[in-house]
Amino acid sequence: MATFQRGQLLIGLRHSYHLVEPAHRRTNNVWIASLENGPSSIHPEKVVIKTAKEVLLQNETRHLNMLRGNHRIRQMIDTIESPHSIVLEYAEEDL
């Protein structure tokens, strides 16, 4: 499993993301990131990036696809090949 660092740039299939901060103090596999919209972006969109072993991400991706459109589930919006990660919607509160 990859180790993330603050400010790291990750390239997804749809967008690029800059890591801002870990989502939790005790783990390094879930991060808050900003969507890279170019230099003119005043308020970058926040997303959640999660990394894990590839088999676990495949399983989670399959479940998220089955629950696509459910407003109670954080939706997957992108995937990152290296390091294997998924990009999820950001919400200020727990869903």
Biopython code that builds the backbone (N, CA, C, O; Angstrom):
import numpy as np
from Bio.PDB.StructureBuilder import StructureBuilder

atoms = [
    (1, "MET", "N", (0.841, -1.173, 0.000)),
    (1, "MET", "CA", (0.000, 0.000, 0.000)),
    (1, "MET", "C", (0.891, 1.242, 0.000)),
    (1, "MET", "O", (1.920, 1.278, 0.675)),
    (2, "ALA", "N", (0.493, 2.235, -0.747)),
    (2, "ALA", "CA", (1.285, 3.450, -0.922)),
    (2, "ALA", "C", (1.216, 4.344, 0.311)),
    (2, "ALA", "O", (0.249, 4.316, 1.072)),
    (3, "THR", "N", (2.262, 5.131, 0.485)),
    (3, "THR", "CA", (2.275, 6.143, 1.526)),
    (3, "THR", "C", (2.068, 7.490, 0.870)),
    (3, "THR", "O", (2.813, 7.863, -0.036)),
    (4, "PHE", "N", (1.062, 8.225, 1.319)),
    (4, "PHE", "CA", (0.770, 9.548, 0.780)),
    (4, "PHE", "C", (1.530, 10.611, 1.546)),
    (4, "PHE", "O", (1.921, 10.413, 2.697)),
    (5, "GLN", "N", (1.738, 11.764, 0.874)),
    (5, "GLN", "CA", (2.391, 12.912, 1.499)),
    (5, "GLN", "C", (1.615, 14.174, 1.159)),
    (5, "GLN", "O", (1.093, 14.316, 0.053)),
    (6, "ARG", "N", (1.543, 15.089, 2.121)),
    (6, "ARG", "CA", (0.882, 16.375, 1.916)),
    (6, "ARG", "C", (1.461, 17.071, 0.684)),
    (6, "ARG", "O", (2.679, 17.156, 0.530)),
    (7, "GLY", "N", (0.579, 17.570, -0.198)),
    (7, "GLY", "CA", (1.008, 18.267, -1.407)),
    (7, "GLY", "C", (1.268, 17.369, -2.607)),
    (7, "GLY", "O", (1.498, 17.865, -3.710)),
    (8, "GLN", "N", (1.236, 16.067, -2.410)),
    (8, "GLN", "CA", (1.483, 15.119, -3.496)),
    (8, "GLN", "C", (0.412, 15.260, -4.574)),
    (8, "GLN", "O", (-0.766, 15.439, -4.262)),
    (9, "LEU", "N", (0.814, 15.179, -5.832)),
    (9, "LEU", "CA", (-0.111, 15.239, -6.968)),
    (9, "LEU", "C", (-0.413, 13.821, -7.424)),
    (9, "LEU", "O", (0.500, 13.038, -7.688)),
    (10, "LEU", "N", (-1.705, 13.492, -7.517)),
    (10, "LEU", "CA", (-2.141, 12.185, -7.998)),
    (10, "LEU", "C", (-2.953, 12.392, -9.268)),
    (10, "LEU", "O", (-3.785, 13.296, -9.343)),
    (11, "ILE", "N", (-2.706, 11.552, -10.262)),
    (11, "ILE", "CA", (-3.374, 11.668, -11.557)),
    (11, "ILE", "C", (-4.423, 10.566, -11.680)),
    (11, "ILE", "O", (-4.086, 9.382, -11.686)),
    (12, "GLY", "N", (-5.694, 10.957, -11.777)),
    (12, "GLY", "CA", (-6.779, 10.007, -11.942)),
    (12, "GLY", "C", (-7.128, 9.839, -13.410)),
    (12, "GLY", "O", (-6.514, 10.460, -14.277)),
    (13, "LEU", "N", (-8.105, 9.005, -13.683)),
    (13, "LEU", "CA", (-8.550, 8.801, -15.057)),
    (13, "LEU", "C", (-9.283, 10.028, -15.595)),
    (13, "LEU", "O", (-9.283, 10.269, -16.802)),
    (14, "ARG", "N", (-9.911, 10.809, -14.703)),
    (14, "ARG", "CA", (-10.674, 11.986, -15.114)),
    (14, "ARG", "C", (-10.031, 13.313, -14.728)),
    (14, "ARG", "O", (-10.114, 14.281, -15.483)),
    (15, "HIS", "N", (-9.387, 13.370, -13.553)),
    (15, "HIS", "CA", (-8.846, 14.628, -13.036)),
    (15, "HIS", "C", (-7.521, 14.378, -12.334)),
    (15, "HIS", "O", (-7.083, 13.238, -12.177)),
    (16, "SER", "N", (-6.895, 15.471, -11.916)),
    (16, "SER", "CA", (-5.695, 15.421, -11.075)),
    (16, "SER", "C", (-6.059, 15.985, -9.703)),
    (16, "SER", "O", (-6.963, 16.812, -9.581)),
    (17, "TYR", "N", (-5.340, 15.527, -8.670)),
    (17, "TYR", "CA", (-5.674, 15.884, -7.294)),
    (17, "TYR", "C", (-4.410, 16.188, -6.504)),
    (17, "TYR", "O", (-3.390, 15.517, -6.664)),
    (18, "HIS", "N", (-4.484, 17.211, -5.643)),
    (18, "HIS", "CA", (-3.410, 17.521, -4.705)),
    (18, "HIS", "C", (-3.847, 17.097, -3.308)),
    (18, "HIS", "O", (-4.920, 17.485, -2.845)),
    (19, "LEU", "N", (-3.020, 16.303, -2.637)),
    (19, "LEU", "CA", (-3.341, 15.875, -1.278)),
    (19, "LEU", "C", (-3.204, 17.053, -0.326)),
    (19, "LEU", "O", (-2.206, 17.772, -0.356)),
    (20, "VAL", "N", (-4.215, 17.249, 0.520)),
    (20, "VAL", "CA", (-4.228, 18.376, 1.444)),
    (20, "VAL", "C", (-3.871, 17.927, 2.860)),
    (20, "VAL", "O", (-2.951, 18.465, 3.474)),
    (21, "GLU", "N", (-4.608, 16.933, 3.376)),
    (21, "GLU", "CA", (-4.373, 16.468, 4.741)),
    (21, "GLU", "C", (-4.993, 15.092, 4.931)),
    (21, "GLU", "O", (-5.928, 14.723, 4.219)),
    (22, "PRO", "N", (-4.473, 14.332, 5.892)),
    (22, "PRO", "CA", (-5.101, 13.037, 6.187)),
    (22, "PRO", "C", (-6.509, 13.262, 6.723)),
    (22, "PRO", "O", (-6.752, 14.229, 7.445)),
    (23, "ALA", "N", (-7.426, 12.385, 6.377)),
    (23, "ALA", "CA", (-8.798, 12.504, 6.867)),
    (23, "ALA", "C", (-8.894, 12.131, 8.347)),
    (23, "ALA", "O", (-9.772, 12.613, 9.062)),
    (24, "HIS", "N", (-7.986, 11.273, 8.793)),
    (24, "HIS", "CA", (-7.962, 10.826, 10.191)),
    (24, "HIS", "C", (-6.535, 10.850, 10.695)),
    (24, "HIS", "O", (-5.597, 10.608, 9.936)),
    (25, "ARG", "N", (-6.369, 11.139, 11.962)),
    (25, "ARG", "CA", (-5.017, 11.195, 12.539)),
    (25, "ARG", "C", (-4.342, 9.834, 12.584)),
    (25, "ARG", "O", (-3.118, 9.750, 12.485)),
    (26, "ARG", "N", (-5.113, 8.772, 12.733)),
    (26, "ARG", "CA", (-4.529, 7.451, 12.954)),
    (26, "ARG", "C", (-4.230, 6.655, 11.698)),
    (26, "ARG", "O", (-3.672, 5.561, 11.783)),
    (27, "THR", "N", (-4.585, 7.172, 10.551)),
    (27, "THR", "CA", (-4.387, 6.390, 9.331)),
    (27, "THR", "C", (-3.786, 7.255, 8.232)),
    (27, "THR", "O", (-3.989, 8.468, 8.205)),
    (28, "ASN", "N", (-3.058, 6.633, 7.341)),
    (28, "ASN", "CA", (-2.449, 7.356, 6.225)),
    (28, "ASN", "C", (-3.040, 6.908, 4.889)),
    (28, "ASN", "O", (-2.493, 7.229, 3.834)),
    (29, "ASN", "N", (-4.156, 6.166, 4.924)),
    (29, "ASN", "CA", (-4.698, 5.649, 3.665)),
    (29, "ASN", "C", (-5.955, 6.378, 3.187)),
    (29, "ASN", "O", (-6.478, 6.049, 2.123)),
    (30, "VAL", "N", (-6.454, 7.364, 3.950)),
    (30, "VAL", "CA", (-7.597, 8.163, 3.536)),
    (30, "VAL", "C", (-7.218, 9.629, 3.691)),
    (30, "VAL", "O", (-6.868, 10.082, 4.780)),
    (31, "TRP", "N", (-7.295, 10.373, 2.570)),
    (31, "TRP", "CA", (-6.861, 11.769, 2.561)),
    (31, "TRP", "C", (-7.935, 12.677, 1.975)),
    (31, "TRP", "O", (-8.730, 12.267, 1.129)),
    (32, "ILE", "N", (-7.937, 13.919, 2.447)),
    (32, "ILE", "CA", (-8.704, 14.988, 1.822)),
    (32, "ILE", "C", (-7.785, 15.565, 0.743)),
    (32, "ILE", "O", (-6.600, 15.795, 0.986)),
    (33, "ALA", "N", (-8.337, 15.795, -0.439)),
    (33, "ALA", "CA", (-7.539, 16.334, -1.539)),
    (33, "ALA", "C", (-8.343, 17.415, -2.245)),
    (33, "ALA", "O", (-9.560, 17.509, -2.087)),
    (34, "SER", "N", (-7.647, 18.225, -3.023)),
    (34, "SER", "CA", (-8.332, 19.245, -3.820)),
    (34, "SER", "C", (-8.239, 18.855, -5.286)),
    (34, "SER", "O", (-7.203, 18.403, -5.773)),
    (35, "LEU", "N", (-9.353, 19.046, -5.965)),
    (35, "LEU", "CA", (-9.418, 18.793, -7.397)),
    (35, "LEU", "C", (-8.608, 19.858, -8.101)),
    (35, "LEU", "O", (-8.825, 21.049, -7.882)),
    (36, "GLU", "N", (-7.683, 19.448, -8.936)),
    (36, "GLU", "CA", (-6.809, 20.380, -9.655)),
    (36, "GLU", "C", (-7.563, 20.937, -10.851)),
    (36, "GLU", "O", (-7.721, 20.259, -11.866)),
    (37, "ASN", "N", (-8.030, 22.182, -10.728)),
    (37, "ASN", "CA", (-8.784, 22.826, -11.804)),
    (37, "ASN", "C", (-7.939, 23.809, -12.598)),
    (37, "ASN", "O", (-8.466, 24.519, -13.455)),
    (38, "GLY", "N", (-6.658, 23.863, -12.336)),
    (38, "GLY", "CA", (-5.805, 24.830, -13.014)),
    (38, "GLY", "C", (-5.497, 26.010, -12.106)),
    (38, "GLY", "O", (-6.038, 26.106, -11.005)),
    (39, "PRO", "N", (-4.636, 26.903, -12.558)),
    (39, "PRO", "CA", (-4.166, 27.997, -11.711)),
    (39, "PRO", "C", (-5.231, 29.041, -11.390)),
    (39, "PRO", "O", (-5.044, 29.815, -10.451)),
    (40, "SER", "N", (-6.343, 29.096, -12.127)),
    (40, "SER", "CA", (-7.354, 30.116, -11.890)),
    (40, "SER", "C", (-8.386, 29.689, -10.844)),
    (40, "SER", "O", (-9.311, 30.445, -10.546)),
    (41, "SER", "N", (-8.238, 28.501, -10.294)),
    (41, "SER", "CA", (-9.215, 28.009, -9.324)),
    (41, "SER", "C", (-9.051, 28.714, -7.983)),
    (41, "SER", "O", (-8.012, 28.585, -7.335)),
    (42, "ILE", "N", (-10.077, 29.464, -7.561)),
    (42, "ILE", "CA", (-10.022, 30.184, -6.293)),
    (42, "ILE", "C", (-10.421, 29.269, -5.143)),
    (42, "ILE", "O", (-9.775, 29.278, -4.095)),
    (43, "HIS", "N", (-11.471, 28.485, -5.324)),
    (43, "HIS", "CA", (-11.959, 27.565, -4.300)),
    (43, "HIS", "C", (-11.985, 26.153, -4.865)),
    (43, "HIS", "O", (-13.006, 25.719, -5.399)),
    (44, "PRO", "N", (-10.860, 25.424, -4.752)),
    (44, "PRO", "CA", (-10.830, 24.084, -5.333)),
    (44, "PRO", "C", (-11.826, 23.151, -4.647)),
    (44, "PRO", "O", (-12.045, 23.233, -3.439)),
    (45, "GLU", "N", (-12.416, 22.274, -5.435)),
    (45, "GLU", "CA", (-13.368, 21.295, -4.920)),
    (45, "GLU", "C", (-12.618, 20.244, -4.100)),
    (45, "GLU", "O", (-11.564, 19.759, -4.510)),
    (46, "LYS", "N", (-13.178, 19.898, -2.930)),
    (46, "LYS", "CA", (-12.572, 18.873, -2.086)),
    (46, "LYS", "C", (-13.108, 17.501, -2.464)),
    (46, "LYS", "O", (-14.270, 17.352, -2.842)),
    (47, "VAL", "N", (-12.239, 16.505, -2.353)),
    (47, "VAL", "CA", (-12.602, 15.108, -2.562)),
    (47, "VAL", "C", (-11.914, 14.274, -1.487)),
    (47, "VAL", "O", (-11.062, 14.775, -0.753)),
    (48, "VAL", "N", (-12.285, 13.012, -1.400)),
    (48, "VAL", "CA", (-11.639, 12.067, -0.493)),
    (48, "VAL", "C", (-10.935, 11.026, -1.351)),
    (48, "VAL", "O", (-11.526, 10.472, -2.279)),
    (49, "ILE", "N", (-9.675, 10.764, -1.039)),
    (49, "ILE", "CA", (-8.914, 9.746, -1.768)),
    (49, "ILE", "C", (-8.548, 8.635, -0.791)),
    (49, "ILE", "O", (-8.015, 8.880, 0.292)),
    (50, "LYS", "N", (-8.850, 7.413, -1.205)),
    (50, "LYS", "CA", (-8.611, 6.253, -0.353)),
    (50, "LYS", "C", (-7.746, 5.254, -1.103)),
    (50, "LYS", "O", (-8.005, 4.948, -2.267)),
    (51, "THR", "N", (-6.718, 4.748, -0.434)),
    (51, "THR", "CA", (-5.884, 3.706, -1.012)),
    (51, "THR", "C", (-5.929, 2.474, -0.108)),
    (51, "THR", "O", (-6.126, 2.575, 1.103)),
    (52, "ALA", "N", (-5.745, 1.335, -0.716)),
    (52, "ALA", "CA", (-5.726, 0.061, 0.007)),
    (52, "ALA", "C", (-5.135, -0.973, -0.938)),
    (52, "ALA", "O", (-4.782, -0.656, -2.073)),
    (53, "LYS", "N", (-5.031, -2.190, -0.473)),
    (53, "LYS", "CA", (-4.588, -3.257, -1.359)),
    (53, "LYS", "C", (-5.550, -3.336, -2.533)),
    (53, "LYS", "O", (-6.749, -3.105, -2.382)),
    (54, "GLU", "N", (-5.019, -3.661, -3.694)),
    (54, "GLU", "CA", (-5.814, -3.639, -4.925)),
    (54, "GLU", "C", (-7.073, -4.492, -4.821)),
    (54, "GLU", "O", (-8.135, -4.070, -5.278)),
    (55, "VAL", "N", (-6.979, -5.674, -4.235)),
    (55, "VAL", "CA", (-8.145, -6.555, -4.130)),
    (55, "VAL", "C", (-9.230, -5.910, -3.267)),
    (55, "VAL", "O", (-10.416, -6.071, -3.557)),
    (56, "LEU", "N", (-8.852, -5.188, -2.222)),
    (56, "LEU", "CA", (-9.834, -4.515, -1.371)),
    (56, "LEU", "C", (-10.499, -3.364, -2.114)),
    (56, "LEU", "O", (-11.704, -3.149, -1.980)),
    (57, "LEU", "N", (-9.721, -2.624, -2.896)),
    (57, "LEU", "CA", (-10.297, -1.524, -3.677)),
    (57, "LEU", "C", (-11.243, -2.048, -4.754)),
    (57, "LEU", "O", (-12.275, -1.434, -5.027)),
    (58, "GLN", "N", (-10.898, -3.171, -5.362)),
    (58, "GLN", "CA", (-11.782, -3.766, -6.368)),
    (58, "GLN", "C", (-13.118, -4.146, -5.740)),
    (58, "GLN", "O", (-14.176, -3.923, -6.330)),
    (59, "ASN", "N", (-13.065, -4.714, -4.555)),
    (59, "ASN", "CA", (-14.276, -5.102, -3.843)),
    (59, "ASN", "C", (-15.112, -3.863, -3.486)),
    (59, "ASN", "O", (-16.326, -3.849, -3.693)),
    (60, "GLU", "N", (-14.463, -2.839, -2.957)),
    (60, "GLU", "CA", (-15.181, -1.617, -2.600)),
    (60, "GLU", "C", (-15.767, -0.936, -3.840)),
    (60, "GLU", "O", (-16.890, -0.434, -3.803)),
    (61, "THR", "N", (-15.011, -0.921, -4.926)),
    (61, "THR", "CA", (-15.499, -0.337, -6.174)),
    (61, "THR", "C", (-16.742, -1.076, -6.665)),
    (61, "THR", "O", (-17.704, -0.446, -7.104)),
    (62, "ARG", "N", (-16.729, -2.383, -6.594)),
    (62, "ARG", "CA", (-17.887, -3.183, -7.017)),
    (62, "ARG", "C", (-19.117, -2.824, -6.175)),
    (62, "ARG", "O", (-20.212, -2.654, -6.712)),
    (63, "HIS", "N", (-18.932, -2.710, -4.863)),
    (63, "HIS", "CA", (-20.055, -2.357, -3.981)),
    (63, "HIS", "C", (-20.538, -0.925, -4.235)),
    (63, "HIS", "O", (-21.743, -0.674, -4.258)),
    (64, "LEU", "N", (-19.616, 0.004, -4.423)),
    (64, "LEU", "CA", (-20.015, 1.389, -4.691)),
    (64, "LEU", "C", (-20.779, 1.498, -6.011)),
    (64, "LEU", "O", (-21.727, 2.276, -6.118)),
    (65, "ASN", "N", (-20.371, 0.726, -7.006)),
    (65, "ASN", "CA", (-21.089, 0.731, -8.284)),
    (65, "ASN", "C", (-22.510, 0.185, -8.131)),
    (65, "ASN", "O", (-23.429, 0.665, -8.794)),
    (66, "MET", "N", (-22.696, -0.808, -7.265)),
    (66, "MET", "CA", (-24.036, -1.344, -7.016)),
    (66, "MET", "C", (-24.920, -0.314, -6.311)),
    (66, "MET", "O", (-26.138, -0.310, -6.490)),
    (67, "LEU", "N", (-24.304, 0.558, -5.511)),
    (67, "LEU", "CA", (-25.047, 1.553, -4.737)),
    (67, "LEU", "C", (-25.017, 2.934, -5.384)),
    (67, "LEU", "O", (-25.399, 3.920, -4.755)),
    (68, "ARG", "N", (-24.570, 3.013, -6.626)),
    (68, "ARG", "CA", (-24.490, 4.299, -7.335)),
    (68, "ARG", "C", (-25.854, 4.987, -7.325)),
    (68, "ARG", "O", (-26.883, 4.375, -7.611)),
    (69, "GLY", "N", (-25.831, 6.279, -6.986)),
    (69, "GLY", "CA", (-27.051, 7.073, -6.970)),
    (69, "GLY", "C", (-27.732, 7.131, -5.609)),
    (69, "GLY", "O", (-28.643, 7.938, -5.418)),
    (70, "ASN", "N", (-27.318, 6.302, -4.665)),
    (70, "ASN", "CA", (-27.892, 6.336, -3.324)),
    (70, "ASN", "C", (-27.324, 7.549, -2.589)),
    (70, "ASN", "O", (-26.114, 7.629, -2.374)),
    (71, "HIS", "N", (-28.181, 8.489, -2.204)),
    (71, "HIS", "CA", (-27.704, 9.737, -1.593)),
    (71, "HIS", "C", (-27.105, 9.530, -0.204)),
    (71, "HIS", "O", (-26.498, 10.451, 0.342)),
    (72, "ARG", "N", (-27.260, 8.354, 0.372)),
    (72, "ARG", "CA", (-26.678, 8.076, 1.695)),
    (72, "ARG", "C", (-25.275, 7.491, 1.604)),
    (72, "ARG", "O", (-24.610, 7.301, 2.622)),
    (73, "ILE", "N", (-24.832, 7.207, 0.398)),
    (73, "ILE", "CA", (-23.512, 6.614, 0.171)),
    (73, "ILE", "C", (-22.635, 7.623, -0.559)),
    (73, "ILE", "O", (-23.040, 8.202, -1.567)),
    (74, "ARG", "N", (-21.443, 7.823, -0.043)),
    (74, "ARG", "CA", (-20.468, 8.690, -0.711)),
    (74, "ARG", "C", (-20.147, 8.082, -2.072)),
    (74, "ARG", "O", (-19.711, 6.933, -2.145)),
    (75, "GLN", "N", (-20.354, 8.824, -3.136)),
    (75, "GLN", "CA", (-20.214, 8.295, -4.491)),
    (75, "GLN", "C", (-18.753, 8.328, -4.967)),
    (75, "GLN", "O", (-18.007, 9.261, -4.668)),
    (76, "MET", "N", (-18.372, 7.295, -5.708)),
    (76, "MET", "CA", (-17.042, 7.248, -6.310)),
    (76, "MET", "C", (-17.073, 8.094, -7.572)),
    (76, "MET", "O", (-17.976, 7.955, -8.398)),
    (77, "ILE", "N", (-16.078, 8.980, -7.722)),
    (77, "ILE", "CA", (-16.063, 9.868, -8.884)),
    (77, "ILE", "C", (-14.862, 9.648, -9.802)),
    (77, "ILE", "O", (-14.836, 10.167, -10.918)),
    (78, "ASP", "N", (-13.873, 8.888, -9.347)),
    (78, "ASP", "CA", (-12.689, 8.671, -10.175)),
    (78, "ASP", "C", (-11.875, 7.527, -9.587)),
    (78, "ASP", "O", (-12.103, 7.105, -8.453)),
    (79, "THR", "N", (-10.927, 7.035, -10.370)),
    (79, "THR", "CA", (-9.961, 6.058, -9.880)),
    (79, "THR", "C", (-8.565, 6.531, -10.265)),
    (79, "THR", "O", (-8.384, 7.271, -11.232)),
    (80, "ILE", "N", (-7.590, 6.088, -9.491)),
    (80, "ILE", "CA", (-6.184, 6.431, -9.719)),
    (80, "ILE", "C", (-5.434, 5.112, -9.849)),
    (80, "ILE", "O", (-5.567, 4.227, -9.005)),
    (81, "GLU", "N", (-4.648, 4.989, -10.912)),
    (81, "GLU", "CA", (-3.928, 3.740, -11.166)),
    (81, "GLU", "C", (-2.679, 3.585, -10.297)),
    (81, "GLU", "O", (-2.379, 2.486, -9.829)),
    (82, "SER", "N", (-1.957, 4.679, -10.084)),
    (82, "SER", "CA", (-0.708, 4.589, -9.322)),
    (82, "SER", "C", (-0.594, 5.765, -8.370)),
    (82, "SER", "O", (-0.446, 6.904, -8.813)),
    (83, "PRO", "N", (-0.657, 5.515, -7.090)),
    (83, "PRO", "CA", (-0.937, 4.241, -6.430)),
    (83, "PRO", "C", (-2.422, 3.910, -6.543)),
    (83, "PRO", "O", (-3.255, 4.813, -6.630)),
    (84, "HIS", "N", (-2.756, 2.620, -6.542)),
    (84, "HIS", "CA", (-4.155, 2.201, -6.671)),
    (84, "HIS", "C", (-4.988, 2.898, -5.604)),
    (84, "HIS", "O", (-4.772, 2.709, -4.407)),
    (85, "SER", "N", (-5.952, 3.713, -6.061)),
    (85, "SER", "CA", (-6.783, 4.509, -5.146)),
    (85, "SER", "C", (-8.132, 4.766, -5.794)),
    (85, "SER", "O", (-8.290, 4.659, -7.010)),
    (86, "ILE", "N", (-9.105, 5.108, -4.951)),
    (86, "ILE", "CA", (-10.397, 5.557, -5.444)),
    (86, "ILE", "C", (-10.642, 6.970, -4.935)),
    (86, "ILE", "O", (-10.152, 7.347, -3.871)),
    (87, "VAL", "N", (-11.398, 7.745, -5.694)),
    (87, "VAL", "CA", (-11.723, 9.120, -5.346)),
    (87, "VAL", "C", (-13.213, 9.171, -5.064)),
    (87, "VAL", "O", (-14.029, 8.749, -5.883)),
    (88, "LEU", "N", (-13.559, 9.696, -3.888)),
    (88, "LEU", "CA", (-14.944, 9.753, -3.437)),
    (88, "LEU", "C", (-15.394, 11.186, -3.228)),
    (88, "LEU", "O", (-14.575, 12.088, -3.053)),
    (89, "GLU", "N", (-16.707, 11.385, -3.249)),
    (89, "GLU", "CA", (-17.263, 12.693, -2.922)),
    (89, "GLU", "C", (-16.846, 13.086, -1.514)),
    (89, "GLU", "O", (-16.695, 12.232, -0.639)),
    (90, "TYR", "N", (-16.663, 14.377, -1.302)),
    (90, "TYR", "CA", (-16.353, 14.908, 0.021)),
    (90, "TYR", "C", (-17.638, 15.418, 0.657)),
    (90, "TYR", "O", (-18.468, 16.026, -0.018)),
    (91, "ALA", "N", (-17.804, 15.176, 1.944)),
    (91, "ALA", "CA", (-18.940, 15.720, 2.695)),
    (91, "ALA", "C", (-18.400, 16.232, 4.025)),
    (91, "ALA", "O", (-17.538, 15.600, 4.636)),
    (92, "GLU", "N", (-18.903, 17.371, 4.469)),
    (92, "GLU", "CA", (-18.464, 17.948, 5.734)),
    (92, "GLU", "C", (-18.786, 17.042, 6.919)),
    (92, "GLU", "O", (-18.039, 17.005, 7.897)),
    (93, "GLU", "N", (-19.890, 16.318, 6.831)),
    (93, "GLU", "CA", (-20.276, 15.425, 7.917)),
    (93, "GLU", "C", (-20.262, 13.987, 7.434)),
    (93, "GLU", "O", (-20.231, 13.721, 6.233)),
    (94, "ASP", "N", (-20.286, 13.072, 8.377)),
    (94, "ASP", "CA", (-20.383, 11.656, 8.039)),
    (94, "ASP", "C", (-21.743, 11.392, 7.437)),
    (94, "ASP", "O", (-22.745, 11.958, 7.874)),
    (95, "LEU", "N", (-21.782, 10.536, 6.438)),
    (95, "LEU", "CA", (-23.056, 10.216, 5.796)),
    (95, "LEU", "C", (-23.761, 9.093, 6.504)),
    (95, "LEU", "O", (-24.852, 8.694, 6.095)),
]
sb = StructureBuilder()
sb.init_structure("model")
sb.init_model(0)
sb.init_chain("A")
sb.init_seg("    ")
for serial, (resi, resn, name, xyz) in enumerate(atoms, 1):
    if name == "N":
        sb.init_residue(resn, " ", resi, " ")
    sb.init_atom(name, np.array(xyz, "f"), 0.0, 1.0, " ", f" {name:<3s}", serial, name[0])
structure = sb.get_structure()
